[in-house]
Amino acid sequence: MTAFRTVPGDGPLRLVVVGAGQMGRNWLRAIGSSALVEAVGVVDLDLAAAEDAAPPSAVVGRTLAEVVDRSGPDAVVNVTIPEAHLPVTGEALRRGLPVLSEKPMAATPAEALALVRIAEETGELLAVSQNRRFHSGLWELRRLAGQLGRAGILTHEFFKAPHFGGFREVMANPLVLDMAIHNFDAARFLLGAEPVAVYCEEYNPGWSWYGGDAAATAIFEMTGGVRFVYTGSWCSPGLETAWNSRWRLSAERGSATWDGEGRPVAERTGGAPATADAVDDYPGDDLLGSLTLFVRALRTGEAPMGECHDNLRSLAMVHAAIASASRGERVRIDEVLAAAEADVGRLLTAG
């Protein structure tokens, strides 16, 4: 992990938001609710969408270049589709602007690694918003895990039945590629462990309204010998889980569970309950957590959660799982990262 340029000052960080779709609007609402930031520009190829989403004083335009030149921002929030992350984030970094990007960092590990290289070359911060890390229940569960000794197995269940329409319903790997990165990243956060290898099966139930595989089960080997077992589906009506999923940790001195909404519950060996200290360093819920840590990083130089070097391993978990399902075999995370390394030179030359 390398040092990055800070942005001195104590006023709101001036942001340009690229992308005025549904998630772009969510980001603009979050920005509008925080005293730490302000939206000074909105970019979208659909100028009417940008004008409709932007706050009254913001500059709007179809290109990042024109909006940056007119608004003078401190940083960029990239809320474009994954295929646009490499060109948009790369342009912003090369213009001397740090970037907070929607997940995933890029459409492929090679493109993500190319962005890591650009961030290193420019000295600018690139962070990825893994907003599902930011729920106080998840942070409390992590504190409980720290009291239960060595982890053995972490299980995760995600069962929802959303009818999104649009691109998700025609993707080849809608669940793993679009949603599971949140859960894989949260598992890294909970365990304080890194992925080593995965065996995954993707499938699509006969009643599914998705064109690609909308369900999956994956077994990850994590450092320290821990296993993380993921099961999820986007076509499971009835008794749905919370969006933050359902979790169970089995550890050396007890177990803990969390339903994804309330407070976690833990029990020590012998039946005694376990309690966690108050969460006193929690940065805020959902997108506000990402924004708070991004601003803190740019003011202090302290690397935030989701910093690009770190987030690369969450993205590699996704693509290793997809490769495993396609090949019917266990895939090592380092194999995915090595393949990305081999391809990154071509991408940087082309860019």
C-alpha beads as a LAMMPS data file, in Angstrom:
LAMMPS data file: protein, C-alpha beads

351 atoms
350 bonds

1 atom types
1 bond types

-500.0 500.0 xlo xhi
-500.0 500.0 ylo yhi
-500.0 500.0 zlo zhi

Masses

1 110.0

Atoms # bond

1 1 1 0.000 0.000 0.000
2 1 1 1.466 3.345 -1.015
3 1 1 1.108 6.862 0.335
4 1 1 -1.325 9.195 -1.389
5 1 1 -1.783 12.939 -1.699
6 1 1 -3.898 14.542 0.990
7 1 1 -6.305 17.455 0.558
8 1 1 -5.774 20.055 3.301
9 1 1 -8.624 22.103 4.685
10 1 1 -11.500 21.871 7.106
11 1 1 -14.471 22.755 4.891
12 1 1 -16.649 20.288 2.984
13 1 1 -14.807 18.199 0.407
14 1 1 -15.980 19.258 -3.052
15 1 1 -17.139 16.257 -5.084
16 1 1 -18.110 15.564 -8.681
17 1 1 -20.451 12.579 -9.038
18 1 1 -20.187 10.646 -12.305
19 1 1 -23.389 8.767 -13.032
20 1 1 -26.919 10.040 -12.423
21 1 1 -28.828 6.758 -12.384
22 1 1 -30.472 5.243 -9.319
23 1 1 -27.203 4.679 -7.444
24 1 1 -25.923 8.091 -8.469
25 1 1 -29.019 9.631 -6.933
26 1 1 -28.468 7.572 -3.774
27 1 1 -24.958 8.973 -3.559
28 1 1 -26.180 12.515 -4.108
29 1 1 -28.704 12.098 -1.279
30 1 1 -25.969 10.772 1.023
31 1 1 -23.658 13.648 0.065
32 1 1 -26.467 16.126 0.689
33 1 1 -26.984 14.732 4.192
34 1 1 -23.329 15.041 5.258
35 1 1 -21.557 18.167 6.468
36 1 1 -18.233 16.655 5.362
37 1 1 -18.906 16.887 1.617
38 1 1 -20.795 18.789 -1.038
39 1 1 -21.671 17.929 -4.636
40 1 1 -20.335 20.622 -6.974
41 1 1 -20.828 18.705 -10.221
42 1 1 -22.767 15.846 -11.813
43 1 1 -21.740 14.015 -14.992
44 1 1 -23.916 11.769 -17.124
45 1 1 -24.124 10.996 -20.830
46 1 1 -27.836 11.731 -20.413
47 1 1 -27.680 15.454 -19.705
48 1 1 -31.351 15.596 -18.677
49 1 1 -30.713 12.914 -16.035
50 1 1 -27.738 14.870 -14.705
51 1 1 -29.775 18.088 -14.548
52 1 1 -32.639 16.323 -12.780
53 1 1 -30.385 14.675 -10.172
54 1 1 -28.005 17.551 -9.446
55 1 1 -28.420 19.955 -6.524
56 1 1 -29.270 23.526 -7.605
57 1 1 -25.754 24.957 -7.474
58 1 1 -23.936 22.031 -9.100
59 1 1 -22.354 22.117 -12.557
60 1 1 -23.709 19.474 -14.937
61 1 1 -22.290 18.060 -18.143
62 1 1 -21.809 14.999 -20.323
63 1 1 -18.062 14.599 -19.751
64 1 1 -15.856 14.536 -16.706
65 1 1 -13.443 16.983 -18.316
66 1 1 -15.976 19.765 -18.827
67 1 1 -17.503 19.433 -15.357
68 1 1 -14.138 19.293 -13.595
69 1 1 -12.893 22.352 -15.487
70 1 1 -15.987 24.328 -14.515
71 1 1 -16.470 23.164 -10.919
72 1 1 -12.951 22.763 -9.487
73 1 1 -13.622 19.700 -7.321
74 1 1 -11.385 18.053 -4.722
75 1 1 -12.382 14.497 -5.648
76 1 1 -14.615 12.319 -7.826
77 1 1 -17.259 9.742 -6.925
78 1 1 -17.563 7.193 -9.745
79 1 1 -21.033 5.641 -9.948
80 1 1 -20.868 4.466 -13.559
81 1 1 -21.360 0.884 -14.741
82 1 1 -18.379 -1.426 -14.033
83 1 1 -17.277 -1.400 -17.688
84 1 1 -16.775 2.369 -17.447
85 1 1 -14.750 2.309 -14.238
86 1 1 -11.359 1.938 -15.908
87 1 1 -11.700 4.940 -18.257
88 1 1 -13.568 7.209 -15.816
89 1 1 -11.492 6.484 -12.719
90 1 1 -8.287 6.480 -14.765
91 1 1 -9.091 9.905 -16.217
92 1 1 -9.908 11.344 -12.807
93 1 1 -6.702 10.029 -11.228
94 1 1 -4.609 11.375 -14.095
95 1 1 -6.282 14.757 -13.654
96 1 1 -4.972 14.817 -10.080
97 1 1 -8.276 13.888 -8.451
98 1 1 -8.735 11.160 -5.830
99 1 1 -11.614 8.790 -6.487
100 1 1 -14.223 7.037 -4.372
101 1 1 -15.659 4.344 -6.636
102 1 1 -18.769 2.230 -6.468
103 1 1 -17.990 -1.472 -6.303
104 1 1 -16.586 -3.312 -8.094
105 1 1 -13.356 -1.372 -8.626
106 1 1 -13.487 -2.438 -12.281
107 1 1 -15.122 -5.012 -14.531
108 1 1 -12.173 -7.444 -14.330
109 1 1 -9.228 -8.022 -11.980
110 1 1 -6.835 -6.907 -14.747
111 1 1 -8.687 -3.610 -15.168
112 1 1 -8.740 -3.164 -11.395
113 1 1 -5.003 -3.808 -11.198
114 1 1 -4.482 -1.259 -13.974
115 1 1 -6.285 1.302 -11.809
116 1 1 -4.108 0.369 -8.827
117 1 1 -1.045 1.045 -10.984
118 1 1 -2.444 4.410 -12.122
119 1 1 -3.159 5.360 -8.487
120 1 1 0.441 4.479 -7.604
121 1 1 1.846 6.476 -10.522
122 1 1 -0.258 9.560 -9.836
123 1 1 -0.043 9.441 -6.042
124 1 1 -3.817 9.835 -5.784
125 1 1 -6.140 7.901 -3.461
126 1 1 -8.426 5.323 -5.047
127 1 1 -10.938 3.798 -2.643
128 1 1 -13.883 1.491 -3.302
129 1 1 -17.137 1.842 -1.393
130 1 1 -18.104 -1.505 0.126
131 1 1 -21.097 0.078 1.793
132 1 1 -22.414 -3.159 3.304
133 1 1 -19.491 -3.081 5.732
134 1 1 -21.193 -0.125 7.356
135 1 1 -23.839 -1.515 9.678
136 1 1 -23.324 -1.265 13.426
137 1 1 -24.468 -4.893 13.845
138 1 1 -21.644 -6.119 11.606
139 1 1 -19.089 -4.109 13.586
140 1 1 -20.439 -5.495 16.850
141 1 1 -20.260 -9.030 15.446
142 1 1 -16.604 -8.415 14.581
143 1 1 -15.896 -7.330 18.155
144 1 1 -17.634 -10.437 19.481
145 1 1 -15.561 -12.599 17.140
146 1 1 -12.442 -11.137 18.694
147 1 1 -13.527 -12.483 22.109
148 1 1 -14.280 -16.030 20.956
149 1 1 -10.774 -17.119 20.046
150 1 1 -9.690 -18.780 16.830
151 1 1 -12.395 -18.908 14.174
152 1 1 -13.261 -22.249 12.616
153 1 1 -16.084 -21.580 10.187
154 1 1 -18.110 -18.561 9.137
155 1 1 -21.373 -19.294 7.335
156 1 1 -23.433 -16.836 5.365
157 1 1 -26.952 -17.039 3.928
158 1 1 -28.453 -14.531 1.523
159 1 1 -31.950 -15.182 0.149
160 1 1 -33.846 -12.441 -1.682
161 1 1 -36.201 -12.261 -4.658
162 1 1 -35.826 -8.818 -6.265
163 1 1 -37.198 -8.069 -9.725
164 1 1 -34.707 -5.468 -10.860
165 1 1 -35.281 -5.486 -14.591
166 1 1 -32.447 -4.061 -16.649
167 1 1 -28.864 -5.306 -16.815
168 1 1 -28.887 -7.574 -13.745
169 1 1 -31.519 -9.856 -15.232
170 1 1 -29.410 -10.541 -18.336
171 1 1 -25.965 -10.839 -16.705
172 1 1 -24.162 -14.175 -16.852
173 1 1 -23.283 -14.123 -13.133
174 1 1 -25.756 -11.692 -11.555
175 1 1 -25.560 -12.839 -7.938
176 1 1 -21.832 -13.450 -7.590
177 1 1 -20.687 -10.538 -9.739
178 1 1 -23.131 -7.857 -8.628
179 1 1 -23.997 -8.751 -5.014
180 1 1 -21.679 -11.356 -3.509
181 1 1 -18.670 -9.039 -3.528
182 1 1 -20.355 -7.275 -0.589
183 1 1 -20.595 -10.539 1.329
184 1 1 -17.108 -11.726 0.407
185 1 1 -15.679 -8.368 1.470
186 1 1 -17.660 -8.436 4.733
187 1 1 -16.268 -11.909 5.494
188 1 1 -12.723 -10.552 5.160
189 1 1 -13.672 -7.733 7.526
190 1 1 -15.324 -10.031 10.083
191 1 1 -12.542 -12.598 10.176
192 1 1 -9.558 -10.330 9.722
193 1 1 -8.402 -12.996 7.274
194 1 1 -7.548 -13.173 3.593
195 1 1 -8.844 -15.578 0.927
196 1 1 -6.600 -18.436 -0.179
197 1 1 -8.773 -20.578 -2.483
198 1 1 -12.406 -21.312 -3.369
199 1 1 -14.645 -24.046 -4.706
200 1 1 -17.921 -22.670 -6.069
201 1 1 -21.017 -23.888 -7.880
202 1 1 -23.366 -21.447 -9.606
203 1 1 -26.823 -22.498 -10.746
204 1 1 -30.181 -21.091 -11.818
205 1 1 -33.436 -22.591 -10.461
206 1 1 -36.063 -23.438 -13.054
207 1 1 -38.388 -20.664 -11.893
208 1 1 -35.687 -17.981 -11.999
209 1 1 -36.449 -14.783 -13.919
210 1 1 -32.716 -14.154 -14.423
211 1 1 -30.929 -15.062 -17.617
212 1 1 -27.714 -15.988 -15.806
213 1 1 -27.020 -17.992 -12.665
214 1 1 -28.894 -16.318 -9.813
215 1 1 -27.802 -18.709 -7.055
216 1 1 -24.463 -19.970 -5.784
217 1 1 -22.690 -21.847 -3.021
218 1 1 -18.989 -21.291 -2.386
219 1 1 -16.479 -22.627 0.141
220 1 1 -13.511 -20.324 0.702
221 1 1 -10.344 -21.313 2.464
222 1 1 -9.123 -18.274 4.383
223 1 1 -5.756 -17.642 6.013
224 1 1 -5.376 -19.440 9.323
225 1 1 -7.319 -22.421 8.026
226 1 1 -10.735 -20.785 8.522
227 1 1 -13.551 -21.729 6.148
228 1 1 -16.078 -19.194 4.890
229 1 1 -19.158 -20.874 3.423
230 1 1 -21.364 -18.671 1.259
231 1 1 -24.856 -19.618 0.070
232 1 1 -27.063 -17.132 -1.735
233 1 1 -29.922 -16.688 -4.168
234 1 1 -31.636 -13.790 -5.871
235 1 1 -34.721 -15.839 -6.734
236 1 1 -35.855 -17.105 -3.314
237 1 1 -39.312 -15.714 -2.498
238 1 1 -40.601 -16.182 1.031
239 1 1 -38.775 -15.958 4.374
240 1 1 -36.222 -13.642 2.807
241 1 1 -33.114 -12.633 4.698
242 1 1 -32.104 -9.053 5.340
243 1 1 -30.019 -7.378 2.641
244 1 1 -27.108 -7.724 5.052
245 1 1 -27.648 -11.495 5.070
246 1 1 -27.642 -13.986 7.945
247 1 1 -24.330 -14.928 9.563
248 1 1 -23.027 -17.576 11.991
249 1 1 -19.492 -17.799 13.369
250 1 1 -18.206 -20.928 15.073
251 1 1 -15.014 -20.284 17.036
252 1 1 -12.703 -21.822 19.632
253 1 1 -14.523 -20.464 22.680
254 1 1 -18.096 -20.095 21.444
255 1 1 -20.348 -19.009 18.590
256 1 1 -22.061 -15.849 17.386
257 1 1 -24.972 -15.169 15.037
258 1 1 -26.367 -12.063 13.350
259 1 1 -29.634 -11.745 11.424
260 1 1 -28.380 -8.795 9.365
261 1 1 -30.676 -6.253 11.010
262 1 1 -30.599 -6.227 14.796
263 1 1 -27.808 -6.857 17.263
264 1 1 -25.709 -10.032 17.092
265 1 1 -25.986 -12.747 19.732
266 1 1 -23.051 -14.731 21.104
267 1 1 -22.648 -17.635 23.492
268 1 1 -19.427 -18.836 25.080
269 1 1 -18.464 -22.437 25.755
270 1 1 -20.685 -23.683 28.568
271 1 1 -23.634 -21.476 27.673
272 1 1 -22.535 -18.120 29.090
273 1 1 -23.521 -15.124 26.917
274 1 1 -20.818 -12.953 25.393
275 1 1 -21.097 -9.191 25.030
276 1 1 -19.074 -6.726 23.002
277 1 1 -17.767 -3.315 23.935
278 1 1 -19.643 -0.352 22.513
279 1 1 -18.788 0.501 18.924
280 1 1 -17.051 3.843 19.400
281 1 1 -15.229 4.153 16.079
282 1 1 -18.179 3.472 13.794
283 1 1 -18.134 5.899 10.810
284 1 1 -21.849 5.781 9.923
285 1 1 -24.339 3.651 8.041
286 1 1 -24.171 2.582 4.407
287 1 1 -22.793 5.218 1.997
288 1 1 -22.145 7.680 4.819
289 1 1 -19.590 5.275 6.261
290 1 1 -17.711 5.191 2.961
291 1 1 -17.851 8.979 2.628
292 1 1 -16.659 9.561 6.196
293 1 1 -13.606 7.328 5.821
294 1 1 -12.785 8.772 2.382
295 1 1 -12.812 12.328 3.720
296 1 1 -10.813 11.294 6.795
297 1 1 -8.226 9.658 4.552
298 1 1 -7.815 12.732 2.373
299 1 1 -7.517 15.014 5.401
300 1 1 -5.129 12.826 7.429
301 1 1 -3.371 10.399 5.067
302 1 1 -4.843 7.414 6.952
303 1 1 -5.725 4.693 4.424
304 1 1 -9.480 4.018 4.409
305 1 1 -11.327 0.729 4.221
306 1 1 -11.656 -0.154 0.571
307 1 1 -8.308 1.380 -0.424
308 1 1 -7.573 -0.070 -3.836
309 1 1 -4.679 -2.368 -2.915
310 1 1 -6.771 -3.961 -0.187
311 1 1 -10.020 -4.086 -2.147
312 1 1 -8.340 -5.950 -4.987
313 1 1 -8.544 -9.152 -2.931
314 1 1 -12.322 -8.835 -2.496
315 1 1 -12.698 -8.512 -6.271
316 1 1 -10.367 -11.486 -6.780
317 1 1 -12.669 -13.585 -4.571
318 1 1 -15.527 -12.897 -6.971
319 1 1 -13.610 -13.828 -10.092
320 1 1 -12.037 -16.875 -8.471
321 1 1 -15.537 -18.096 -7.562
322 1 1 -16.760 -17.562 -11.128
323 1 1 -13.707 -19.378 -12.513
324 1 1 -14.255 -22.260 -10.100
325 1 1 -17.896 -22.642 -11.112
326 1 1 -16.973 -22.524 -14.801
327 1 1 -14.148 -25.056 -14.513
328 1 1 -15.632 -27.301 -11.839
329 1 1 -12.507 -27.154 -9.696
330 1 1 -10.921 -25.375 -6.763
331 1 1 -9.236 -22.093 -7.739
332 1 1 -6.545 -20.248 -5.812
333 1 1 -6.888 -16.498 -5.324
334 1 1 -3.245 -15.945 -6.229
335 1 1 -3.930 -17.576 -9.608
336 1 1 -6.531 -14.912 -10.389
337 1 1 -4.204 -12.117 -9.309
338 1 1 -1.314 -13.555 -11.349
339 1 1 -3.495 -13.687 -14.463
340 1 1 -4.454 -10.052 -13.875
341 1 1 -0.801 -9.109 -13.508
342 1 1 0.001 -10.761 -16.829
343 1 1 -2.676 -8.727 -18.625
344 1 1 -2.300 -5.337 -16.958
345 1 1 0.541 -4.157 -19.197
346 1 1 -1.640 -4.408 -22.284
347 1 1 -4.403 -2.403 -20.636
348 1 1 -2.066 0.358 -19.517
349 1 1 -0.481 0.556 -22.972
350 1 1 -3.907 0.722 -24.610
351 1 1 -5.020 3.421 -22.141

Bonds

1 1 1 2
2 1 2 3
3 1 3 4
4 1 4 5
5 1 5 6
6 1 6 7
7 1 7 8
8 1 8 9
9 1 9 10
10 1 10 11
11 1 11 12
12 1 12 13
13 1 13 14
14 1 14 15
15 1 15 16
16 1 16 17
17 1 17 18
18 1 18 19
19 1 19 20
20 1 20 21
21 1 21 22
22 1 22 23
23 1 23 24
24 1 24 25
25 1 25 26
26 1 26 27
27 1 27 28
28 1 28 29
29 1 29 30
30 1 30 31
31 1 31 32
32 1 32 33
33 1 33 34
34 1 34 35
35 1 35 36
36 1 36 37
37 1 37 38
38 1 38 39
39 1 39 40
40 1 40 41
41 1 41 42
42 1 42 43
43 1 43 44
44 1 44 45
45 1 45 46
46 1 46 47
47 1 47 48
48 1 48 49
49 1 49 50
50 1 50 51
51 1 51 52
52 1 52 53
53 1 53 54
54 1 54 55
55 1 55 56
56 1 56 57
57 1 57 58
58 1 58 59
59 1 59 60
60 1 60 61
61 1 61 62
62 1 62 63
63 1 63 64
64 1 64 65
65 1 65 66
66 1 66 67
67 1 67 68
68 1 68 69
69 1 69 70
70 1 70 71
71 1 71 72
72 1 72 73
73 1 73 74
74 1 74 75
75 1 75 76
76 1 76 77
77 1 77 78
78 1 78 79
79 1 79 80
80 1 80 81
81 1 81 82
82 1 82 83
83 1 83 84
84 1 84 85
85 1 85 86
86 1 86 87
87 1 87 88
88 1 88 89
89 1 89 90
90 1 90 91
91 1 91 92
92 1 92 93
93 1 93 94
94 1 94 95
95 1 95 96
96 1 96 97
97 1 97 98
98 1 98 99
99 1 99 100
100 1 100 101
101 1 101 102
102 1 102 103
103 1 103 104
104 1 104 105
105 1 105 106
106 1 106 107
107 1 107 108
108 1 108 109
109 1 109 110
110 1 110 111
111 1 111 112
112 1 112 113
113 1 113 114
114 1 114 115
115 1 115 116
116 1 116 117
117 1 117 118
118 1 118 119
119 1 119 120
120 1 120 121
121 1 121 122
122 1 122 123
123 1 123 124
124 1 124 125
125 1 125 126
126 1 126 127
127 1 127 128
128 1 128 129
129 1 129 130
130 1 130 131
131 1 131 132
132 1 132 133
133 1 133 134
134 1 134 135
135 1 135 136
136 1 136 137
137 1 137 138
138 1 138 139
139 1 139 140
140 1 140 141
141 1 141 142
142 1 142 143
143 1 143 144
144 1 144 145
145 1 145 146
146 1 146 147
147 1 147 148
148 1 148 149
149 1 149 150
150 1 150 151
151 1 151 152
152 1 152 153
153 1 153 154
154 1 154 155
155 1 155 156
156 1 156 157
157 1 157 158
158 1 158 159
159 1 159 160
160 1 160 161
161 1 161 162
162 1 162 163
163 1 163 164
164 1 164 165
165 1 165 166
166 1 166 167
167 1 167 168
168 1 168 169
169 1 169 170
170 1 170 171
171 1 171 172
172 1 172 173
173 1 173 174
174 1 174 175
175 1 175 176
176 1 176 177
177 1 177 178
178 1 178 179
179 1 179 180
180 1 180 181
181 1 181 182
182 1 182 183
183 1 183 184
184 1 184 185
185 1 185 186
186 1 186 187
187 1 187 188
188 1 188 189
189 1 189 190
190 1 190 191
191 1 191 192
192 1 192 193
193 1 193 194
194 1 194 195
195 1 195 196
196 1 196 197
197 1 197 198
198 1 198 199
199 1 199 200
200 1 200 201
201 1 201 202
202 1 202 203
203 1 203 204
204 1 204 205
205 1 205 206
206 1 206 207
207 1 207 208
208 1 208 209
209 1 209 210
210 1 210 211
211 1 211 212
212 1 212 213
213 1 213 214
214 1 214 215
215 1 215 216
216 1 216 217
217 1 217 218
218 1 218 219
219 1 219 220
220 1 220 221
221 1 221 222
222 1 222 223
223 1 223 224
224 1 224 225
225 1 225 226
226 1 226 227
227 1 227 228
228 1 228 229
229 1 229 230
230 1 230 231
231 1 231 232
232 1 232 233
233 1 233 234
234 1 234 235
235 1 235 236
236 1 236 237
237 1 237 238
238 1 238 239
239 1 239 240
240 1 240 241
241 1 241 242
242 1 242 243
243 1 243 244
244 1 244 245
245 1 245 246
246 1 246 247
247 1 247 248
248 1 248 249
249 1 249 250
250 1 250 251
251 1 251 252
252 1 252 253
253 1 253 254
254 1 254 255
255 1 255 256
256 1 256 257
257 1 257 258
258 1 258 259
259 1 259 260
260 1 260 261
261 1 261 262
262 1 262 263
263 1 263 264
264 1 264 265
265 1 265 266
266 1 266 267
267 1 267 268
268 1 268 269
269 1 269 270
270 1 270 271
271 1 271 272
272 1 272 273
273 1 273 274
274 1 274 275
275 1 275 276
276 1 276 277
277 1 277 278
278 1 278 279
279 1 279 280
280 1 280 281
281 1 281 282
282 1 282 283
283 1 283 284
284 1 284 285
285 1 285 286
286 1 286 287
287 1 287 288
288 1 288 289
289 1 289 290
290 1 290 291
291 1 291 292
292 1 292 293
293 1 293 294
294 1 294 295
295 1 295 296
296 1 296 297
297 1 297 298
298 1 298 299
299 1 299 300
300 1 300 301
301 1 301 302
302 1 302 303
303 1 303 304
304 1 304 305
305 1 305 306
306 1 306 307
307 1 307 308
308 1 308 309
309 1 309 310
310 1 310 311
311 1 311 312
312 1 312 313
313 1 313 314
314 1 314 315
315 1 315 316
316 1 316 317
317 1 317 318
318 1 318 319
319 1 319 320
320 1 320 321
321 1 321 322
322 1 322 323
323 1 323 324
324 1 324 325
325 1 325 326
326 1 326 327
327 1 327 328
328 1 328 329
329 1 329 330
330 1 330 331
331 1 331 332
332 1 332 333
333 1 333 334
334 1 334 335
335 1 335 336
336 1 336 337
337 1 337 338
338 1 338 339
339 1 339 340
340 1 340 341
341 1 341 342
342 1 342 343
343 1 343 344
344 1 344 345
345 1 345 346
346 1 346 347
347 1 347 348
348 1 348 349
349 1 349 350
350 1 350 351
